[in-house]
Amino acid sequence: MKRFHITIFLLLFSLVVIFTYCTQNPLFNDASIPVEKTWIKGKVIQSNGSPANGALAWLEGFNIGTYVDEKGDFALQIPVTGYSNGSVNGNFTLYLFYGNFKVEMVEISIVNGEVRDGQSDMGTKGYLKHTITLKQLIKLHSSVSFYYRWHAVHPDSCLKFNVEMEVLETPVTILTKKGRITSGFLLPEAIDGQDNIILDIPNEPFMRTSIWKNPYSAGTTLNWSYDTIKSGTYQYVPWILAYQPDLPDELFEFLDVDFDNVDYGYLNIPMVRTGGRFLLNKADTTVINLPDLNK
């Protein structure tokens, strides 16, 4: 019995030493894959040449993603933990996505858990062969004004949300509710006790509107009573998106976007917008449009 106890002790001690000092995973040989071979790196810009700051780089099949930084660079590491001997093989699609820009897709070849340089769209040292340029499909600009809604019995003061849409590439399909902008978000900036507000007219379906004319511009408005909100600075975000059938549902699930409802998941879509920031003073019924924070 004593010899048995000594054997068990030595076995446990050996396992502790192995897991403490080994530089490779003793159960899976993942560490045999060079770290530099598990990264995908690249540069993404807008069609005007500026960095696509905030654009999403999402790898289908792995459901992992990262965001492009202010310089236009991104780096995404392939997970190999749990794959015996790094046995991840195949061609996978990397999506580069900005809302209301045309999505770009590149093919990534992975063999035995390693990103293969020189194959598919890969160059050397884990970098894409080429800089990815995202082309803008529609441009949105918002503004807010005061509106007095006359009614014989219940007149009230409203905010009038104005959205100008310019179509830059055709054909394009626009996804909105009931074919026009009747929903969006009102986001307060540091106003105590004021919650975010979803501006939505319920029971109106989402619709796709195809636009073939280029150039094309249109405007629409949404009137909203401000009785329930406080004076202060707000950001108005309209719910409008260029529909692209090439985008998989899993990408939007990764972003937690629900297209069956108007909810805050929509704000997770990386997007370029201008305007919509305003100062409301209810005491003298004034609205002042403010510069964008990122300008």
KAPEBEL-V934560 format. One record per residue. N is the residue number from 1. SS is DSSP state (2 for helix, 1 for strand, 0 for the rest). PHI is phi as a letter, one per 40 degrees, with the letter a starting at -180 (none if undefined). D_FIRST is the distance of its C-alpha to the first C-alpha in whole Angstrom. Layout:
n=N ss=SS phi=PHI d_first=D_FIRST
n=N ss=SS phi=PHI d_first=D_FIRST
This chain:
n=1 ss=0 phi=none d_first=0
n=2 ss=2 phi=c d_first=4
n=3 ss=2 phi=c d_first=5
n=4 ss=2 phi=c d_first=5
n=5 ss=2 phi=c d_first=6
n=6 ss=2 phi=c d_first=9
n=7 ss=2 phi=c d_first=10
n=8 ss=2 phi=c d_first=11
n=9 ss=2 phi=c d_first=12
n=10 ss=2 phi=c d_first=14
n=11 ss=2 phi=c d_first=15
n=12 ss=2 phi=c d_first=17
n=13 ss=2 phi=c d_first=18
n=14 ss=2 phi=c d_first=20
n=15 ss=2 phi=c d_first=22
n=16 ss=2 phi=c d_first=23
n=17 ss=2 phi=c d_first=25
n=18 ss=2 phi=c d_first=26
n=19 ss=2 phi=c d_first=28
n=20 ss=2 phi=c d_first=29
n=21 ss=2 phi=b d_first=31
n=22 ss=0 phi=c d_first=31
n=23 ss=0 phi=c d_first=35
n=24 ss=0 phi=b d_first=35
n=25 ss=0 phi=c d_first=33
n=26 ss=0 phi=c d_first=30
n=27 ss=0 phi=c d_first=30
n=28 ss=0 phi=b d_first=34
n=29 ss=0 phi=c d_first=36
n=30 ss=2 phi=c d_first=39
n=31 ss=2 phi=c d_first=39
n=32 ss=2 phi=c d_first=41
n=33 ss=0 phi=c d_first=44
n=34 ss=0 phi=d d_first=46
n=35 ss=2 phi=d d_first=47
n=36 ss=2 phi=c d_first=50
n=37 ss=2 phi=c d_first=50
n=38 ss=2 phi=b d_first=49
n=39 ss=1 phi=b d_first=52
n=40 ss=1 phi=b d_first=56
n=41 ss=1 phi=b d_first=58
n=42 ss=1 phi=a d_first=62
n=43 ss=1 phi=b d_first=65
n=44 ss=1 phi=b d_first=67
n=45 ss=1 phi=b d_first=71
n=46 ss=1 phi=c d_first=73
n=47 ss=0 phi=c d_first=76
n=48 ss=0 phi=c d_first=78
n=49 ss=0 phi=g d_first=76
n=50 ss=0 phi=c d_first=74
n=51 ss=1 phi=c d_first=70
n=52 ss=0 phi=c d_first=69
n=53 ss=0 phi=d d_first=67
n=54 ss=0 phi=g d_first=65
n=55 ss=0 phi=c d_first=65
n=56 ss=1 phi=c d_first=62
n=57 ss=1 phi=b d_first=60
n=58 ss=1 phi=b d_first=58
n=59 ss=1 phi=b d_first=56
n=60 ss=0 phi=c d_first=56
n=61 ss=0 phi=g d_first=53
n=62 ss=0 phi=b d_first=50
n=63 ss=0 phi=f d_first=52
n=64 ss=1 phi=b d_first=52
n=65 ss=1 phi=a d_first=55
n=66 ss=1 phi=a d_first=56
n=67 ss=1 phi=b d_first=60
n=68 ss=0 phi=c d_first=62
n=69 ss=0 phi=c d_first=63
n=70 ss=0 phi=c d_first=66
n=71 ss=0 phi=c d_first=67
n=72 ss=0 phi=g d_first=66
n=73 ss=1 phi=c d_first=63
n=74 ss=1 phi=a d_first=60
n=75 ss=1 phi=a d_first=56
n=76 ss=1 phi=b d_first=54
n=77 ss=1 phi=c d_first=50
n=78 ss=0 phi=c d_first=49
n=79 ss=0 phi=c d_first=45
n=80 ss=0 phi=b d_first=43
n=81 ss=0 phi=c d_first=39
n=82 ss=0 phi=g d_first=38
n=83 ss=0 phi=c d_first=40
n=84 ss=2 phi=d d_first=37
n=85 ss=2 phi=f d_first=39
n=86 ss=2 phi=g d_first=42
n=87 ss=0 phi=c d_first=43
n=88 ss=0 phi=b d_first=46
n=89 ss=0 phi=b d_first=49
n=90 ss=1 phi=h d_first=53
n=91 ss=1 phi=b d_first=56
n=92 ss=1 phi=b d_first=56
n=93 ss=1 phi=c d_first=59
n=94 ss=1 phi=b d_first=59
n=95 ss=1 phi=b d_first=62
n=96 ss=1 phi=b d_first=64
n=97 ss=1 phi=b d_first=65
n=98 ss=0 phi=b d_first=68
n=99 ss=1 phi=c d_first=70
n=100 ss=0 phi=g d_first=73
n=101 ss=1 phi=b d_first=73
n=102 ss=0 phi=c d_first=72
n=103 ss=0 phi=c d_first=69
n=104 ss=1 phi=b d_first=68
n=105 ss=1 phi=b d_first=65
n=106 ss=1 phi=b d_first=63
n=107 ss=1 phi=c d_first=61
n=108 ss=1 phi=b d_first=58
n=109 ss=1 phi=c d_first=56
n=110 ss=1 phi=b d_first=52
n=111 ss=1 phi=b d_first=50
n=112 ss=0 phi=f d_first=46
n=113 ss=0 phi=g d_first=46
n=114 ss=1 phi=b d_first=49
n=115 ss=1 phi=c d_first=53
n=116 ss=0 phi=c d_first=55
n=117 ss=0 phi=c d_first=58
n=118 ss=0 phi=g d_first=61
n=119 ss=0 phi=b d_first=60
n=120 ss=0 phi=f d_first=62
n=121 ss=0 phi=b d_first=63
n=122 ss=1 phi=c d_first=61
n=123 ss=0 phi=c d_first=62
n=124 ss=0 phi=b d_first=60
n=125 ss=0 phi=f d_first=57
n=126 ss=0 phi=g d_first=56
n=127 ss=1 phi=c d_first=60
n=128 ss=1 phi=c d_first=62
n=129 ss=0 phi=c d_first=65
n=130 ss=0 phi=b d_first=68
n=131 ss=0 phi=c d_first=68
n=132 ss=1 phi=c d_first=68
n=133 ss=1 phi=b d_first=72
n=134 ss=1 phi=c d_first=72
n=135 ss=0 phi=c d_first=75
n=136 ss=1 phi=c d_first=76
n=137 ss=0 phi=c d_first=78
n=138 ss=1 phi=b d_first=79
n=139 ss=1 phi=b d_first=80
n=140 ss=1 phi=b d_first=80
n=141 ss=1 phi=b d_first=81
n=142 ss=1 phi=b d_first=81
n=143 ss=1 phi=a d_first=84
n=144 ss=1 phi=b d_first=84
n=145 ss=1 phi=a d_first=87
n=146 ss=1 phi=c d_first=89
n=147 ss=1 phi=a d_first=90
n=148 ss=1 phi=c d_first=92
n=149 ss=1 phi=c d_first=92
n=150 ss=0 phi=c d_first=95
n=151 ss=0 phi=a d_first=95
n=152 ss=0 phi=c d_first=98
n=153 ss=0 phi=b d_first=95
n=154 ss=0 phi=b d_first=92
n=155 ss=0 phi=c d_first=93
n=156 ss=1 phi=a d_first=90
n=157 ss=1 phi=c d_first=89
n=158 ss=1 phi=b d_first=87
n=159 ss=1 phi=c d_first=85
n=160 ss=1 phi=b d_first=86
n=161 ss=1 phi=c d_first=83
n=162 ss=1 phi=b d_first=85
n=163 ss=1 phi=b d_first=83
n=164 ss=1 phi=b d_first=85
n=165 ss=1 phi=b d_first=83
n=166 ss=1 phi=b d_first=84
n=167 ss=1 phi=c d_first=83
n=168 ss=0 phi=b d_first=83
n=169 ss=0 phi=b d_first=81
n=170 ss=0 phi=b d_first=82
n=171 ss=0 phi=c d_first=82
n=172 ss=1 phi=a d_first=79
n=173 ss=1 phi=b d_first=78
n=174 ss=1 phi=b d_first=77
n=175 ss=1 phi=b d_first=75
n=176 ss=1 phi=a d_first=76
n=177 ss=1 phi=c d_first=77
n=178 ss=0 phi=f d_first=80
n=179 ss=0 phi=g d_first=81
n=180 ss=1 phi=a d_first=82
n=181 ss=0 phi=c d_first=80
n=182 ss=0 phi=b d_first=80
n=183 ss=1 phi=a d_first=76
n=184 ss=1 phi=i d_first=74
n=185 ss=1 phi=b d_first=73
n=186 ss=1 phi=b d_first=74
n=187 ss=1 phi=b d_first=72
n=188 ss=1 phi=c d_first=73
n=189 ss=0 phi=b d_first=72
n=190 ss=0 phi=f d_first=71
n=191 ss=0 phi=b d_first=73
n=192 ss=0 phi=d d_first=71
n=193 ss=0 phi=g d_first=71
n=194 ss=0 phi=b d_first=72
n=195 ss=0 phi=c d_first=69
n=196 ss=0 phi=c d_first=69
n=197 ss=1 phi=b d_first=72
n=198 ss=1 phi=c d_first=72
n=199 ss=1 phi=c d_first=75
n=200 ss=1 phi=a d_first=75
n=201 ss=0 phi=c d_first=78
n=202 ss=0 phi=c d_first=76
n=203 ss=0 phi=g d_first=76
n=204 ss=0 phi=b d_first=77
n=205 ss=0 phi=c d_first=76
n=206 ss=1 phi=c d_first=74
n=207 ss=1 phi=b d_first=77
n=208 ss=1 phi=b d_first=77
n=209 ss=1 phi=b d_first=81
n=210 ss=1 phi=c d_first=82
n=211 ss=1 phi=b d_first=84
n=212 ss=0 phi=b d_first=86
n=213 ss=0 phi=c d_first=88
n=214 ss=0 phi=a d_first=88
n=215 ss=0 phi=c d_first=89
n=216 ss=1 phi=a d_first=88
n=217 ss=1 phi=a d_first=88
n=218 ss=1 phi=a d_first=87
n=219 ss=1 phi=b d_first=87
n=220 ss=1 phi=a d_first=86
n=221 ss=1 phi=b d_first=86
n=222 ss=1 phi=b d_first=83
n=223 ss=1 phi=c d_first=85
n=224 ss=1 phi=a d_first=83
n=225 ss=1 phi=c d_first=84
n=226 ss=0 phi=b d_first=82
n=227 ss=0 phi=d d_first=83
n=228 ss=0 phi=c d_first=79
n=229 ss=0 phi=b d_first=78
n=230 ss=0 phi=c d_first=79
n=231 ss=0 phi=c d_first=81
n=232 ss=1 phi=i d_first=79
n=233 ss=1 phi=c d_first=78
n=234 ss=1 phi=b d_first=76
n=235 ss=1 phi=b d_first=75
n=236 ss=1 phi=c d_first=76
n=237 ss=1 phi=b d_first=74
n=238 ss=1 phi=c d_first=76
n=239 ss=0 phi=c d_first=74
n=240 ss=0 phi=a d_first=75
n=241 ss=1 phi=a d_first=73
n=242 ss=1 phi=c d_first=74
n=243 ss=1 phi=c d_first=73
n=244 ss=0 phi=b d_first=71
n=245 ss=0 phi=c d_first=70
n=246 ss=0 phi=c d_first=67
n=247 ss=0 phi=c d_first=65
n=248 ss=0 phi=c d_first=62
n=249 ss=2 phi=d d_first=61
n=250 ss=2 phi=c d_first=58
n=251 ss=2 phi=c d_first=59
n=252 ss=2 phi=c d_first=61
n=253 ss=2 phi=c d_first=58
n=254 ss=2 phi=c d_first=56
n=255 ss=0 phi=c d_first=59
n=256 ss=0 phi=g d_first=59
n=257 ss=0 phi=b d_first=62
n=258 ss=0 phi=b d_first=63
n=259 ss=0 phi=c d_first=67
n=260 ss=0 phi=c d_first=67
n=261 ss=0 phi=a d_first=68
n=262 ss=0 phi=c d_first=69
n=263 ss=0 phi=a d_first=66
n=264 ss=2 phi=c d_first=65
n=265 ss=2 phi=d d_first=63
n=266 ss=2 phi=d d_first=66
n=267 ss=2 phi=c d_first=66
n=268 ss=2 phi=c d_first=63
n=269 ss=0 phi=c d_first=65
n=270 ss=0 phi=c d_first=66
n=271 ss=1 phi=a d_first=70
n=272 ss=0 phi=b d_first=73
n=273 ss=0 phi=b d_first=75
n=274 ss=1 phi=b d_first=78
n=275 ss=1 phi=g d_first=80
n=276 ss=0 phi=g d_first=79
n=277 ss=1 phi=c d_first=78
n=278 ss=1 phi=a d_first=81
n=279 ss=1 phi=b d_first=82
n=280 ss=1 phi=b d_first=83
n=281 ss=1 phi=b d_first=85
n=282 ss=0 phi=c d_first=86
n=283 ss=0 phi=c d_first=88
n=284 ss=0 phi=b d_first=91
n=285 ss=0 phi=f d_first=90
n=286 ss=1 phi=b d_first=89
n=287 ss=1 phi=b d_first=87
n=288 ss=1 phi=b d_first=86
n=289 ss=1 phi=c d_first=84
n=290 ss=0 phi=b d_first=82
n=291 ss=0 phi=c d_first=81
n=292 ss=0 phi=c d_first=77
n=293 ss=0 phi=c d_first=75
n=294 ss=0 phi=c d_first=74
n=295 ss=0 phi=c d_first=77
